[in-house]
């Protein structure tokens, strides 16, 4: 394979993106227990692997071109555009769709964080806003953002492989958190558990869920 893949070799940019994204992530997730640190560590690995390949060395493309014979085609730094043979058009489509999901996920994450932060200050159980639709909207937003960036926009072997691990890690963390909330709020929270899904809104509620993700929404 003699082709030079664009969008690679910018290690300074890769480091900047890793540091900036990691800072925002830890700033708002703020892990305390070892369970939270373990889950955050998987996300940290995802972030490092993603941006190291996006701006540094495109390991996934080189491995697949070696073992799957992709060197027969025009290579592009984006895995989807390479696999589908869509070139720059494929990169643009995956970028637009990916960033749309990233922005949606970020909006859900921050709105969920704002609501639960306010509830903790008041020592109350939050069941309105995004919490009408899912019990852990912050994690839902995190999943959507990571899926948009690491699977739709810029898939790599590591980001695609780590995504289900992240979902499982936060599922286990959510179960632990819910046991603590049950101990505090008892049957009130148990009834809430029974009527509201953990991460994924019901199909007919997605539009309202997305609408409630706006930071200007207080519903």
C-alpha positions in Angstrom: 0.0 0.0 0.0 1.7 3.1 -1.2 -1.1 5.6 -0.6 -0.7 8.4 1.9 -3.8 8.8 4.0 -4.8 12.4 4.7 -5.9 13.5 8.1 -3.1 11.7 9.9 0.2 12.6 11.5 -1.2 15.6 13.4 -0.1 14.3 16.8 -0.2 17.8 18.4 -3.9 18.1 17.4 -4.6 14.6 18.7 -3.1 15.4 22.1 -5.1 18.7 22.3 -8.3 16.9 21.5 -7.7 14.1 24.0 -6.9 16.6 26.8 -9.8 19.0 26.0 -12.4 16.2 25.7 -11.1 14.4 28.7 -11.2 17.6 30.8 -14.8 18.2 30.0 -15.7 14.6 30.6 -14.1 14.4 34.0 -15.3 17.9 34.9 -19.0 16.9 34.6 -18.9 13.1 35.4 -16.7 13.7 38.5 -16.0 10.1 39.4 -15.7 9.4 43.2 -16.0 5.7 43.9 -13.8 3.1 42.2 -16.9 1.9 40.2 -17.2 5.3 38.8 -13.4 5.6 38.1 -13.5 2.2 36.4 -16.3 3.2 34.1 -14.7 6.6 33.4 -11.4 4.7 32.6 -13.1 2.8 29.8 -14.4 6.1 28.3 -10.9 7.6 28.7 -9.5 4.6 26.7 -12.1 5.2 24.0 -11.2 8.9 23.8 -7.5 8.2 23.5 -7.9 5.5 20.9 -10.4 7.5 18.8 -8.4 10.7 18.5 -5.0 9.0 18.3 -6.4 7.3 15.1 -8.3 10.3 13.9 -5.4 12.7 13.9 -2.4 10.5 14.6 -1.9 7.0 13.1 -4.9 5.4 11.3 -4.1 1.9 12.7 -7.5 0.5 11.8 -7.2 1.4 8.1 -3.7 0.0 7.8 -4.7 -3.3 9.6 -7.8 -3.8 7.4 -5.9 -2.9 4.2 -3.3 -5.5 5.2 -5.7 -8.3 6.0 -8.7 -7.6 3.9 -7.1 -6.3 0.8 -8.4 -2.8 1.0 -5.3 -1.6 -0.7 -7.0 -2.5 -4.0 -9.3 0.5 -3.5 -8.9 4.2 -2.9 -8.2 4.5 0.8 -9.6 7.3 2.9 -9.0 8.0 6.6 -12.7 7.3 7.4 -13.4 3.6 7.7 -17.0 3.9 6.3 -15.9 5.8 3.2 -13.2 3.3 2.6 -15.3 0.2 3.1 -18.2 1.6 1.0 -15.9 3.2 -1.6 -17.6 6.6 -1.3 -14.5 8.7 -0.9 -15.0 12.3 0.3 -18.7 12.0 -0.1 -18.8 9.2 2.4 -16.6 11.1 4.8 -19.0 14.1 4.7 -22.1 12.0 5.2 -20.6 10.1 8.2 -19.3 13.4 9.6 -22.7 15.2 9.4 -24.6 12.2 10.9 -21.9 11.6 13.5 -21.8 15.3 14.7 -25.6 15.5 14.8 -25.6 12.6 17.2 -22.7 14.1 19.2 -24.6 17.4 19.6 -27.7 15.6 20.6 -25.9 13.5 23.1 -24.1 16.5 24.6 -27.4 18.3 24.9 -29.0 15.4 26.7 -26.0 14.9 28.9 -25.8 18.5 30.1 -29.5 18.9 30.6 -29.6 15.6 32.6 -26.6 16.8 34.7 -28.2 20.2 35.4 -31.5 18.5 36.5 -29.8 16.0 38.8 -27.4 18.6 40.2 -30.3 20.8 41.1 -32.2 17.9 42.7 -29.2 16.9 44.8 -28.9 20.5 46.2 -32.5 20.3 47.2 -32.2 16.7 48.4 -35.2 15.6 46.3 -35.8 12.8 43.8 -35.9 14.1 40.2 -38.6 12.5 38.0 -39.5 15.4 35.7 -37.8 16.8 32.6 -35.6 14.2 30.9 -36.2 11.9 33.9 -39.8 11.5 32.8 -38.5 9.4 29.9 -35.4 7.6 31.2 -33.9 7.1 34.7 -30.3 7.9 33.6 -30.4 10.5 30.8 -26.8 11.5 31.5 -25.7 8.1 30.5 -28.1 8.0 27.6 -26.5 11.3 26.3 -23.0 9.9 26.8 -23.9 6.8 24.8 -25.4 8.8 21.9 -22.4 11.1 21.8 -19.8 8.3 21.8 -21.7 6.3 19.3 -21.9 9.4 17.0 -18.2 10.2 17.2 -16.7 6.7 17.5 -19.0 4.5 15.4 -20.8 6.8 12.9 -18.3 9.6 12.3 -14.9 7.9 12.8 -15.1 4.2 13.6 -12.0 2.3 14.6 -11.4 -1.2 15.8 -10.9 0.1 19.3 -13.9 2.6 19.4 -16.3 0.1 18.0 -15.0 -2.7 20.3 -15.0 -0.5 23.4 -18.5 1.0 22.9 -20.5 -2.1 24.1 -18.0 -2.3 27.0 -18.8 1.3 28.0 -22.5 0.6 27.8 -22.1 -2.5 30.1 -19.9 -0.6 32.5 -22.4 2.2 32.9 -25.2 -0.3 33.2 -23.5 -1.9 36.1 -22.8 1.6 37.6 -26.4 2.6 37.2 -27.6 -0.5 39.0 -25.3 0.3 41.9 -26.5 3.9 42.0 -30.1 2.8 42.0 -29.6 0.6 45.0 -28.4 3.6 46.8 -31.4 5.7 45.7 -33.7 2.9 46.7 -32.2 2.9 50.2 -33.0 6.6 50.4 -36.3 7.0 48.7 -37.8 3.5 49.1 -41.1 2.7 47.4 -41.3 6.1 45.7 -38.2 5.3 43.6 -39.3 1.7 43.2 -42.6 2.9 41.6 -40.5 5.3 39.4 -38.3 2.3 38.3 -41.3 0.3 37.2 -42.8 3.0 35.0 -39.6 4.6 33.5 -37.0 2.8 31.3 -33.3 2.9 32.4 -31.6 4.3 29.3 -33.8 4.1 26.2 -37.1 6.0 26.0 -40.2 4.3 24.6 -40.5 4.7 20.9 -43.4 7.1 21.0 -41.5 9.3 23.5 -38.3 10.0 21.5 -39.5 13.3 20.1 -40.5 14.6 23.5 -37.2 13.3 25.0 -35.1 15.1 22.4 -37.1 18.3 22.8 -36.5 18.1 26.6 -32.8 17.9 26.0 -32.6 21.7 25.3 -30.8 23.6 28.0 -33.5 26.2 27.8 -36.1 23.6 28.7 -37.3 23.3 32.3 -40.1 20.8 31.6 
